[in-house]
Amino acid sequence: MILAALLAFTLPAQANPPTSAVIGTPPQPDWAGLSVEQRKILMPLAGDWNQMEHIRRKQWLSTASRYPTMGTKEQERVQKRMRDWTKMTPEQRNRARDNYRDLSKLPSEHQEQIKKKWTAYKNLPEAEKQGVRERHKSAILLAPPPAPEPAASEEATPLPQ
């Protein structure tokens, strides 16, 4: 009898999930469940949409909700990134996510330095970009030198108060 009572108390506890379980991202609509406007904006992702994790769908839906308020250049950039994303292998996508996560953890001054390097690289002619890639050189080295510091006479000028 005591054994039966113990079993009665322990079995229901095992059948119920723990109350401290972490709830993931709720299900997001499949491609057919998107609005016409969302499908139009997210068209480059159509082939991959139904296989995406819910968190990825949610992130893209967030981008789609901001899309109408973006400028033309930013909309073009988002469309290009979606097209590029669909061409990537799963390994390349994971590496891109890891790189983004790592970069976002850097101090802001390092992030700015990386942005400058990337801007300098993007402004190079294609032949020079290829050379940089082959030599593994930092594009910031190819950027114009920093502006000269003000002359000593300018520094001594008192500021109006």
Backbone as CSV, one residue per row, in Angstrom:
resi,resn,N_x,N_y,N_z,CA_x,CA_y,CA_z,C_x,C_y,C_z
1,MET,0.818,-1.179,0.000,0.000,0.000,0.000,0.872,1.257,0.000
2,ILE,1.898,1.267,0.801,2.804,2.410,0.844,3.502,2.559,-0.500
3,LEU,3.889,1.450,-1.096,4.535,1.465,-2.401,3.594,2.043,-3.451
4,ALA,2.332,1.666,-3.416,1.359,2.190,-4.368,1.190,3.689,-4.197
5,ALA,1.188,4.171,-2.981,1.042,5.601,-2.728,2.255,6.369,-3.256
6,LEU,3.447,5.803,-3.045,4.653,6.456,-3.552,4.639,6.524,-5.074
7,LEU,4.245,5.444,-5.716,4.163,5.420,-7.175,3.132,6.424,-7.679
8,ALA,2.038,6.569,-6.981,0.984,7.491,-7.397,1.489,8.933,-7.373
9,PHE,2.377,9.254,-6.426,2.893,10.619,-6.343,4.018,10.880,-7.338
10,THR,4.808,9.866,-7.652,5.959,10.093,-8.529,5.599,10.008,-10.001
11,LEU,4.677,9.175,-10.408,4.357,9.029,-11.826,3.768,10.291,-12.450
12,PRO,2.802,10.945,-11.826,2.296,12.171,-12.455,3.359,13.255,-12.567
13,ALA,4.271,13.320,-11.649,5.324,14.334,-11.697,6.219,14.106,-12.902
14,GLN,6.444,12.858,-13.275,7.281,12.562,-14.428,6.547,12.846,-15.724
15,ALA,5.253,12.719,-15.745,4.490,12.929,-16.970,4.370,14.403,-17.319
16,ASN,4.416,15.292,-16.342,4.294,16.725,-16.602,5.660,17.320,-16.907
17,PRO,5.752,18.197,-17.905,7.043,18.827,-18.190,7.412,19.794,-17.077
18,PRO,8.684,20.077,-16.919,9.101,21.004,-15.875,8.520,22.391,-16.136
19,THR,8.194,23.095,-15.078,7.588,24.420,-15.215,8.607,25.479,-15.597
20,SER,9.876,25.188,-15.470,10.906,26.169,-15.799,11.429,25.999,-17.221
21,ALA,10.701,25.284,-18.065,11.144,25.058,-19.443,11.212,26.375,-20.201
22,VAL,12.218,26.508,-21.057,12.383,27.696,-21.872,11.482,27.555,-23.099
23,ILE,10.715,28.589,-23.354,9.827,28.569,-24.505,10.564,29.200,-25.670
24,GLY,10.614,28.499,-26.798,11.301,28.995,-27.981,10.442,29.986,-28.737
25,THR,10.921,30.366,-29.905,10.175,31.278,-30.757,8.908,30.581,-31.215
26,PRO,7.776,31.225,-31.076,6.535,30.588,-31.516,6.562,30.353,-33.019
27,PRO,5.773,29.397,-33.478,5.753,29.116,-34.920,5.429,30.370,-35.729
28,GLN,6.123,30.506,-36.825,5.918,31.618,-37.748,5.234,31.065,-39.003
29,PRO,4.529,31.911,-39.725,3.774,31.413,-40.880,4.663,30.802,-41.951
30,ASP,4.121,29.782,-42.624,4.834,29.243,-43.771,4.637,30.216,-44.936
31,TRP,5.229,29.912,-46.084,5.194,30.844,-47.217,3.759,31.194,-47.617
32,ALA,2.897,30.202,-47.664,1.510,30.443,-48.057,0.780,31.327,-47.044
33,GLY,1.233,31.351,-45.799,0.589,32.132,-44.761,1.026,33.591,-44.715
34,LEU,2.003,33.965,-45.545,2.460,35.351,-45.572,1.510,36.204,-46.395
35,SER,1.477,37.483,-46.086,0.660,38.409,-46.882,1.311,38.594,-48.256
36,VAL,0.553,39.129,-49.181,1.067,39.376,-50.525,2.268,40.318,-50.450
37,GLU,2.171,41.356,-49.620,3.270,42.312,-49.482,4.512,41.642,-48.898
38,GLN,4.345,40.804,-47.874,5.483,40.098,-47.282,6.136,39.180,-48.306
39,ARG,5.317,38.459,-49.073,5.885,37.563,-50.095,6.655,38.350,-51.157
40,LYS,6.126,39.506,-51.522,6.804,40.336,-52.523,8.171,40.779,-52.001
41,ILE,8.218,41.247,-50.766,9.467,41.721,-50.169,10.453,40.567,-49.976
42,LEU,9.953,39.434,-49.505,10.811,38.294,-49.155,10.989,37.299,-50.299
43,MET,10.602,37.672,-51.510,10.638,36.758,-52.664,11.962,36.005,-52.823
44,PRO,13.131,36.641,-52.631,14.377,35.868,-52.786,14.473,34.669,-51.835
45,LEU,13.723,34.685,-50.739,13.788,33.608,-49.748,12.704,32.546,-49.948
46,ALA,11.891,32.687,-50.984,10.734,31.810,-51.181,11.106,30.328,-51.160
47,GLY,12.183,29.972,-51.829,12.567,28.562,-51.916,13.028,27.964,-50.597
48,ASP,13.524,28.793,-49.709,14.056,28.322,-48.428,13.092,28.528,-47.268
49,TRP,12.068,29.349,-47.477,11.228,29.812,-46.368,10.662,28.681,-45.512
50,ASN,10.021,27.711,-46.124,9.337,26.676,-45.349,10.296,25.761,-44.583
51,GLN,11.576,25.774,-44.933,12.555,24.961,-44.205,13.285,25.764,-43.136
52,MET,13.055,27.070,-43.076,13.745,27.921,-42.101,13.261,27.653,-40.689
53,GLU,14.170,27.873,-39.733,13.803,27.819,-38.321,12.871,28.994,-38.032
54,HIS,12.054,28.854,-37.016,11.106,29.911,-36.662,11.798,31.226,-36.325
55,ILE,12.933,31.140,-35.643,13.641,32.369,-35.267,14.120,33.110,-36.505
56,ARG,14.569,32.392,-37.524,15.027,33.029,-38.777,13.849,33.678,-39.496
57,ARG,12.724,32.972,-39.554,11.532,33.551,-40.181,11.138,34.843,-39.466
58,LYS,11.167,34.797,-38.140,10.777,35.970,-37.354,11.695,37.146,-37.660
59,GLN,12.992,36.882,-37.785,13.947,37.948,-38.082,13.675,38.551,-39.464
60,TRP,13.422,37.686,-40.456,13.144,38.192,-41.800,11.808,38.936,-41.840
61,LEU,10.834,38.474,-41.074,9.547,39.180,-41.025,9.718,40.558,-40.393
62,SER,10.603,40.658,-39.431,10.896,41.954,-38.824,11.509,42.889,-39.868
63,THR,12.425,42.370,-40.665,13.023,43.160,-41.738,11.954,43.585,-42.740
64,ALA,11.065,42.651,-43.087,9.996,42.961,-44.043,9.062,44.040,-43.505
65,SER,8.841,44.069,-42.209,7.952,45.088,-41.637,8.595,46.476,-41.702
66,ARG,9.923,46.541,-41.642,10.628,47.826,-41.735,10.870,48.251,-43.182
67,TYR,10.794,47.315,-44.090,11.146,47.529,-45.494,10.437,48.735,-46.128
68,PRO,9.124,48.910,-45.966,8.451,50.052,-46.618,8.974,51.417,-46.166
69,THR,9.554,51.505,-44.987,10.055,52.786,-44.492,11.508,53.034,-44.885
70,MET,12.150,52.050,-45.511,13.552,52.187,-45.905,13.660,53.020,-47.180
71,GLY,14.813,53.643,-47.329,15.109,54.349,-48.567,15.366,53.349,-49.682
72,THR,15.369,53.835,-50.905,15.559,52.976,-52.075,16.874,52.208,-52.004
73,LYS,17.957,52.897,-51.642,19.269,52.222,-51.570,19.270,51.128,-50.517
74,GLU,18.658,51.396,-49.377,18.620,50.395,-48.319,17.757,49.205,-48.742
75,GLN,16.648,49.459,-49.431,15.815,48.367,-49.940,16.598,47.508,-50.926
76,GLU,17.364,48.158,-51.806,18.193,47.407,-52.766,19.228,46.557,-52.034
77,ARG,19.802,47.128,-50.978,20.810,46.391,-50.192,20.184,45.174,-49.531
78,VAL,18.984,45.333,-48.973,18.290,44.213,-48.324,17.974,43.129,-49.355
79,GLN,17.492,43.529,-50.525,17.184,42.548,-51.569,18.441,41.792,-52.003
80,LYS,19.547,42.522,-52.157,20.806,41.873,-52.552,21.267,40.896,-51.475
81,ARG,21.152,41.296,-50.222,21.575,40.403,-49.131,20.725,39.138,-49.093
82,MET,19.424,39.282,-49.347,18.572,38.080,-49.381,18.997,37.166,-50.522
83,ARG,19.258,37.745,-51.702,19.685,36.916,-52.846,21.014,36.236,-52.537
84,ASP,21.954,36.998,-51.964,23.255,36.423,-51.603,23.093,35.315,-50.568
85,TRP,22.203,35.527,-49.608,21.975,34.560,-48.535,21.498,33.225,-49.112
86,THR,20.609,33.295,-50.089,20.057,32.051,-50.654,21.111,31.267,-51.437
87,LYS,22.153,31.955,-51.890,23.215,31.286,-52.647,24.247,30.624,-51.737
88,MET,24.209,30.948,-50.446,25.202,30.416,-49.515,24.869,28.988,-49.099
89,THR,25.918,28.236,-48.810,25.736,26.899,-48.264,25.412,27.031,-46.775
90,PRO,24.877,25.995,-46.154,24.625,26.060,-44.708,25.889,26.396,-43.909
91,GLU,27.040,25.886,-44.337,28.288,26.176,-43.630,28.646,27.649,-43.750
92,GLN,28.459,28.226,-44.953,28.745,29.640,-45.150,27.801,30.504,-44.317
93,ARG,26.551,30.086,-44.230,25.579,30.837,-43.430,25.967,30.808,-41.955
94,ASN,26.367,29.642,-41.475,26.787,29.537,-40.071,28.021,30.392,-39.806
95,ARG,28.968,30.390,-40.752,30.169,31.194,-40.596,29.810,32.690,-40.583
96,ALA,28.874,33.089,-41.447,28.434,34.497,-41.472,27.782,34.879,-40.145
97,ARG,26.947,33.996,-39.605,26.318,34.268,-38.306,27.364,34.391,-37.202
98,ASP,28.337,33.468,-37.220,29.404,33.508,-36.207,30.215,34.796,-36.318
99,ASN,30.556,35.179,-37.556,31.324,36.411,-37.758,30.544,37.617,-37.252
100,TYR,29.256,37.668,-37.562,28.421,38.782,-37.108,28.386,38.829,-35.582
101,ARG,28.187,37.678,-34.965,28.128,37.603,-33.506,29.466,38.047,-32.900
102,ASP,30.579,37.587,-33.495,31.899,37.966,-32.981,32.148,39.461,-33.143
103,LEU,31.779,40.019,-34.305,31.991,41.443,-34.542,31.156,42.303,-33.609
104,SER,29.947,41.856,-33.320,29.072,42.653,-32.460,29.561,42.679,-31.015
105,LYS,30.428,41.750,-30.651,30.982,41.714,-29.292,32.224,42.598,-29.135
106,LEU,32.773,43.068,-30.251,33.976,43.890,-30.186,33.658,45.277,-29.643
107,PRO,34.643,45.922,-29.024,34.441,47.310,-28.586,34.152,48.196,-29.799
108,SER,33.451,49.282,-29.581,33.011,50.136,-30.689,34.175,50.680,-31.511
109,GLU,35.325,50.979,-30.871,36.458,51.501,-31.644,36.997,50.448,-32.622
110,HIS,36.963,49.183,-32.237,37.388,48.116,-33.147,36.367,47.947,-34.265
111,GLN,35.088,48.065,-33.933,34.047,47.974,-34.960,34.218,49.084,-35.985
112,GLU,34.522,50.296,-35.526,34.730,51.426,-36.439,35.934,51.187,-37.338
113,GLN,36.987,50.637,-36.766,38.193,50.354,-37.548,37.884,49.340,-38.643
114,ILE,37.114,48.322,-38.317,36.743,47.304,-39.300,35.857,47.920,-40.388
115,LYS,34.936,48.805,-40.002,34.087,49.481,-40.995,34.935,50.311,-41.955
116,LYS,35.954,51.001,-41.420,36.837,51.798,-42.276,37.593,50.904,-43.257
117,LYS,38.077,49.782,-42.747,38.793,48.850,-43.625,37.876,48.338,-44.732
118,TRP,36.659,48.001,-44.352,35.719,47.467,-45.336,35.364,48.529,-46.375
119,THR,35.161,49.763,-45.939,34.842,50.850,-46.863,36.002,51.087,-47.821
120,ALA,37.223,51.097,-47.290,38.398,51.280,-48.145,38.493,50.149,-49.166
121,TYR,38.226,48.932,-48.741,38.283,47.778,-49.633,37.215,47.887,-50.724
122,LYS,35.991,48.239,-50.329,34.890,48.329,-51.313,35.160,49.382,-52.367
123,ASN,35.923,50.428,-52.025,36.192,51.508,-52.969,37.346,51.215,-53.918
124,LEU,38.022,50.086,-53.733,39.132,49.729,-54.613,38.612,49.211,-55.958
125,PRO,39.387,49.416,-57.020,39.046,48.766,-58.295,39.147,47.247,-58.130
126,GLU,38.430,46.521,-58.948,38.359,45.057,-58.806,39.743,44.402,-58.848
127,ALA,40.632,44.873,-59.715,41.975,44.276,-59.814,42.736,44.430,-58.497
128,GLU,42.602,45.596,-57.866,43.287,45.805,-56.590,42.646,44.971,-55.482
129,LYS,41.327,44.804,-55.525,40.661,43.950,-54.532,41.221,42.540,-54.613
130,GLN,41.386,42.046,-55.845,41.923,40.701,-56.026,43.326,40.615,-55.436
131,GLY,44.135,41.637,-55.653,45.483,41.653,-55.099,45.468,41.648,-53.580
132,VAL,44.560,42.405,-52.993,44.444,42.438,-51.533,44.062,41.061,-51.018
133,ARG,43.109,40.422,-51.696,42.687,39.078,-51.261,43.839,38.084,-51.369
134,GLU,44.599,38.180,-52.443,45.712,37.244,-52.639,46.827,37.475,-51.625
135,ARG,47.076,38.722,-51.273,48.162,39.036,-50.336,47.698,39.043,-48.890
136,HIS,46.372,38.921,-48.683,45.797,38.954,-47.326,46.200,40.227,-46.597
137,LYS,46.245,41.320,-47.338,46.612,42.602,-46.739,45.359,43.322,-46.271
138,SER,45.513,44.141,-45.287,44.414,44.926,-44.762,44.128,46.088,-45.710
139,ALA,42.885,46.257,-46.099,42.507,47.323,-47.016,42.727,48.700,-46.410
140,ILE,42.776,48.791,-45.098,42.977,50.097,-44.480,44.346,50.661,-44.857
141,LEU,45.294,49.777,-45.159,46.613,50.229,-45.570,46.539,50.956,-46.906
142,LEU,45.524,50.644,-47.692,45.373,51.262,-49.001,44.496,52.511,-48.950
143,ALA,43.924,52.791,-47.814,43.057,53.962,-47.662,43.914,55.217,-47.619
144,PRO,43.321,56.366,-47.942,44.101,57.605,-47.865,44.603,57.842,-46.443
145,PRO,45.754,58.486,-46.316,46.285,58.731,-44.970,45.356,59.661,-44.201
146,PRO,45.406,59.619,-42.870,44.550,60.500,-42.073,44.918,61.962,-42.307
147,ALA,43.961,62.826,-42.075,44.186,64.263,-42.253,45.261,64.727,-41.282
148,PRO,46.110,65.676,-41.708,47.164,66.160,-40.801,46.557,66.883,-39.610
149,GLU,47.274,66.834,-38.505,46.803,67.502,-37.295,46.981,69.004,-37.459
150,PRO,46.149,69.808,-36.753,46.255,71.269,-36.894,47.623,71.770,-36.449
151,ALA,48.033,72.870,-37.070,49.347,73.477,-36.737,49.328,73.964,-35.294
152,ALA,50.515,74.119,-34.723,50.638,74.533,-33.326,50.002,75.889,-33.080
153,SER,50.060,76.790,-34.069,49.487,78.131,-33.899,47.964,78.041,-33.778
154,GLU,47.350,77.097,-34.462,45.903,76.926,-34.378,45.503,76.387,-33.021
155,GLU,46.337,75.519,-32.450,46.034,74.943,-31.153,46.076,75.984,-30.056
156,ALA,46.945,76.987,-30.219,47.112,77.984,-29.176,45.999,79.027,-29.181
157,THR,45.209,79.067,-30.234,44.142,80.039,-30.324,43.080,79.717,-29.294
158,PRO,42.783,80.679,-28.403,41.763,80.390,-27.383,40.377,80.319,-28.001
159,LEU,39.557,79.491,-27.462,38.186,79.333,-27.922,37.318,80.418,-27.318
160,PRO,36.330,80.935,-28.080,35.427,81.938,-27.516,34.591,81.318,-26.400
161,GLN,34.291,82.138,-25.417,33.519,81.614,-24.293,32.176,82.221,-24.194
